[in-house]
């Protein structure tokens, strides 16, 4: 059980508004900003290098907390500047050749798709999409067939899409990737921090996550999990630097053993400290508890919103994360924006160009996204539903 | 003229020690940390996205101040997470093919070399080094000959090496690159903030810089200049994302017009704000004034250190930036480390594996690096020399 009073006390930002944008950029608990201020204050007084030297143990704590979060070893974790940075570095470790296939879903993140298109332009790779079933779930039979026929070099799945709240069956796809021995990357940007994410169960080679969303960490932070299999196979980022490699001779280098070969040497340690505290905070509450609390909130929100005749939910799939999106055929976007702003509700907006494939299928130009998190109350959910109710 | 009292008043970290490590990570002026705290405080209260929306004008100021610093337009500037990140993204924009030559110097930065080796391993590029003259200056005749005979696709020069204080003739090499129409990248990690860096005069296509060193900004920040020529030629980072490109159709994207196509969407805006203030602070003092003040300090330091019989300066070249390195044949590293620590002097240490080619030539295993900046006083320089004097 979550002590909601304590959690809200730790989160001054949630006390004067209804904050429903944790899928955008959440509210940090006090310990995150306090730790960052302390670190920055030390840097101001003695400089960045001396501070990092003194704080080495607390820096190491980042890898420990992250490994507890994802169920792996600290050596499998790299710090990154955001989820896309983590994802891009992982992608860059594969030596793509003309004709290589990346197998992905219709619901993969826009920036992943743009990176695929860039790889297509540069190296001539091909992008193949797994079909969805009519209910929006990914078609696992089609996935397996395409693994067999297209022989992809990489499978990429976005765990929870940014433009809707479904949870993809990443464990089942992981089984298939293991069977057919295919590199497997999971974009967990919208899942880490709100549901249990277990890399052992997912059986992925790479998993990327961000700090600022459901983990409630600072902006400009993220992390990358890399499997032992990928490390042992010698995968390394194309633009490896002196953090990830040793300069051996005038003609060569060798990558280090751990996942930190995917980091660059220079890091904002105040941000890393903030992210560490955010992860620790989540670990202490427990991801199982967070997941349960969120499921209650989102079920309440969906079941009441669905009764609103002005809107239609743009949700599909059989498993729901703590994100709900809706659009309207009778009212313009501005109508809802005005209502939510007037009532001091924080929310997100998505446009067609952010999720082209999905929005083309749904034939919507915009959605409003509400993403409750465990610091929200049922009363806040009901108040929001009331705000959106037809007059 | 610099108001040294004001500058030191703005820099609490310089008041209780002799800080001579601006080439490592410098001391920020108060305005940098104060601005970051204010920004982070707003994020704590209203969340990261809402804060960025409200602070858009101040975010735009980063591009304006950076363009004033480097003598270009704001549209030619991209924010980066550090200098190596900026450099790597620039490098990734070139479609390297087997046999392509990168022409560089013996003094280019370790992480640049490691990236070159990675490109060699992945794509079969070749790395050719311009010779140095006996005095350590780069041999411009050899540079031109190699441009003609090797037809490099890219010339890379580190403006001021990290392991010694010479200033490379980047303008003269820029002339040659323009004549022979070769892409030209300058690593200005150790020069920006301490001397005038003018991209129009250098005629480079890319210039990478860091925040934390002589610019006195936060850790985890940097910037990349990209020329109109490179932008108009359509150069774009391999791992472009939704910041740098628009998703046009289900099969394609188009890069945006400005240098921001080299950014990723997600950024630590508190860090960007801090860097903006650091650049503004430097611009207000004037880079010409900073350069003059630093030259005085470094000349005093070198001319007095050279009289110390325990040490030998590991410096060469005809133009000196505000970095001096020394080693010793009579005393171990620990001897000097102890003396400097006891006297509360901040300094840097370099080891052979950080600058393999240079240190092999000089036959040293370590150097101590002292890097004064304009907030230092002549008295501090003399005190440091005294500390190091033979007993």
HADDOCK unambig.tbl for C-alpha pairs under 7 A between the chains (distance, minus, plus):
assign (segid A and resid 12 and name CA) (segid B and resid 45 and name CA) 6.34 0.50 0.50
assign (segid A and resid 13 and name CA) (segid B and resid 44 and name CA) 6.05 0.50 0.50
assign (segid A and resid 13 and name CA) (segid B and resid 45 and name CA) 4.05 0.50 0.50
assign (segid A and resid 13 and name CA) (segid B and resid 46 and name CA) 5.69 0.50 0.50
assign (segid A and resid 25 and name CA) (segid B and resid 47 and name CA) 6.22 0.50 0.50
assign (segid A and resid 25 and name CA) (segid B and resid 48 and name CA) 5.41 0.50 0.50
assign (segid A and resid 25 and name CA) (segid B and resid 49 and name CA) 6.00 0.50 0.50
assign (segid A and resid 26 and name CA) (segid B and resid 47 and name CA) 5.84 0.50 0.50
assign (segid A and resid 27 and name CA) (segid B and resid 44 and name CA) 6.01 0.50 0.50
assign (segid A and resid 27 and name CA) (segid B and resid 47 and name CA) 5.14 0.50 0.50
assign (segid A and resid 28 and name CA) (segid B and resid 44 and name CA) 5.84 0.50 0.50
assign (segid A and resid 37 and name CA) (segid B and resid 37 and name CA) 6.94 0.50 0.50
assign (segid A and resid 44 and name CA) (segid B and resid 13 and name CA) 6.07 0.50 0.50
assign (segid A and resid 44 and name CA) (segid B and resid 27 and name CA) 6.00 0.50 0.50
assign (segid A and resid 44 and name CA) (segid B and resid 28 and name CA) 5.84 0.50 0.50
assign (segid A and resid 45 and name CA) (segid B and resid 12 and name CA) 6.34 0.50 0.50
assign (segid A and resid 45 and name CA) (segid B and resid 13 and name CA) 4.06 0.50 0.50
assign (segid A and resid 46 and name CA) (segid B and resid 13 and name CA) 5.68 0.50 0.50
assign (segid A and resid 47 and name CA) (segid B and resid 25 and name CA) 6.21 0.50 0.50
assign (segid A and resid 47 and name CA) (segid B and resid 26 and name CA) 5.83 0.50 0.50
assign (segid A and resid 47 and name CA) (segid B and resid 27 and name CA) 5.13 0.50 0.50
assign (segid A and resid 48 and name CA) (segid B and resid 25 and name CA) 5.40 0.50 0.50
assign (segid A and resid 48 and name CA) (segid B and resid 219 and name CA) 6.90 0.50 0.50
assign (segid A and resid 49 and name CA) (segid B and resid 25 and name CA) 6.00 0.50 0.50
assign (segid A and resid 82 and name CA) (segid B and resid 266 and name CA) 6.34 0.50 0.50
assign (segid A and resid 88 and name CA) (segid B and resid 239 and name CA) 5.95 0.50 0.50
assign (segid A and resid 110 and name CA) (segid B and resid 242 and name CA) 6.78 0.50 0.50
assign (segid A and resid 111 and name CA) (segid B and resid 241 and name CA) 4.64 0.50 0.50
assign (segid A and resid 111 and name CA) (segid B and resid 242 and name CA) 5.24 0.50 0.50
assign (segid A and resid 114 and name CA) (segid B and resid 240 and name CA) 6.74 0.50 0.50
assign (segid A and resid 114 and name CA) (segid B and resid 241 and name CA) 5.83 0.50 0.50
assign (segid A and resid 114 and name CA) (segid B and resid 247 and name CA) 6.96 0.50 0.50
assign (segid A and resid 114 and name CA) (segid B and resid 253 and name CA) 6.51 0.50 0.50
assign (segid A and resid 115 and name CA) (segid B and resid 239 and name CA) 5.33 0.50 0.50
assign (segid A and resid 115 and name CA) (segid B and resid 240 and name CA) 5.87 0.50 0.50
assign (segid A and resid 115 and name CA) (segid B and resid 241 and name CA) 6.36 0.50 0.50
assign (segid A and resid 117 and name CA) (segid B and resid 252 and name CA) 6.21 0.50 0.50
assign (segid A and resid 118 and name CA) (segid B and resid 238 and name CA) 6.28 0.50 0.50
assign (segid A and resid 219 and name CA) (segid B and resid 48 and name CA) 6.92 0.50 0.50
assign (segid A and resid 219 and name CA) (segid B and resid 267 and name CA) 6.46 0.50 0.50
assign (segid A and resid 219 and name CA) (segid B and resid 268 and name CA) 4.90 0.50 0.50
assign (segid A and resid 220 and name CA) (segid B and resid 266 and name CA) 6.05 0.50 0.50
assign (segid A and resid 220 and name CA) (segid B and resid 267 and name CA) 4.63 0.50 0.50
assign (segid A and resid 220 and name CA) (segid B and resid 268 and name CA) 3.97 0.50 0.50
assign (segid A and resid 238 and name CA) (segid B and resid 118 and name CA) 6.28 0.50 0.50
assign (segid A and resid 239 and name CA) (segid B and resid 88 and name CA) 5.96 0.50 0.50
assign (segid A and resid 239 and name CA) (segid B and resid 115 and name CA) 5.32 0.50 0.50
assign (segid A and resid 240 and name CA) (segid B and resid 114 and name CA) 6.74 0.50 0.50
assign (segid A and resid 240 and name CA) (segid B and resid 115 and name CA) 5.87 0.50 0.50
assign (segid A and resid 241 and name CA) (segid B and resid 111 and name CA) 4.65 0.50 0.50
assign (segid A and resid 241 and name CA) (segid B and resid 114 and name CA) 5.84 0.50 0.50
assign (segid A and resid 241 and name CA) (segid B and resid 115 and name CA) 6.36 0.50 0.50
assign (segid A and resid 242 and name CA) (segid B and resid 110 and name CA) 6.79 0.50 0.50
assign (segid A and resid 242 and name CA) (segid B and resid 111 and name CA) 5.24 0.50 0.50
assign (segid A and resid 247 and name CA) (segid B and resid 114 and name CA) 6.93 0.50 0.50
assign (segid A and resid 247 and name CA) (segid B and resid 353 and name CA) 5.96 0.50 0.50
assign (segid A and resid 250 and name CA) (segid B and resid 356 and name CA) 6.70 0.50 0.50
assign (segid A and resid 250 and name CA) (segid B and resid 357 and name CA) 6.29 0.50 0.50
assign (segid A and resid 252 and name CA) (segid B and resid 117 and name CA) 6.19 0.50 0.50
assign (segid A and resid 253 and name CA) (segid B and resid 114 and name CA) 6.50 0.50 0.50
assign (segid A and resid 266 and name CA) (segid B and resid 82 and name CA) 6.34 0.50 0.50
assign (segid A and resid 266 and name CA) (segid B and resid 220 and name CA) 6.04 0.50 0.50
assign (segid A and resid 267 and name CA) (segid B and resid 219 and name CA) 6.46 0.50 0.50
assign (segid A and resid 267 and name CA) (segid B and resid 220 and name CA) 4.64 0.50 0.50
assign (segid A and resid 268 and name CA) (segid B and resid 219 and name CA) 4.92 0.50 0.50
assign (segid A and resid 268 and name CA) (segid B and resid 220 and name CA) 4.00 0.50 0.50
assign (segid A and resid 353 and name CA) (segid B and resid 247 and name CA) 5.99 0.50 0.50
assign (segid A and resid 356 and name CA) (segid B and resid 250 and name CA) 6.72 0.50 0.50
assign (segid A and resid 357 and name CA) (segid B and resid 250 and name CA) 6.31 0.50 0.50
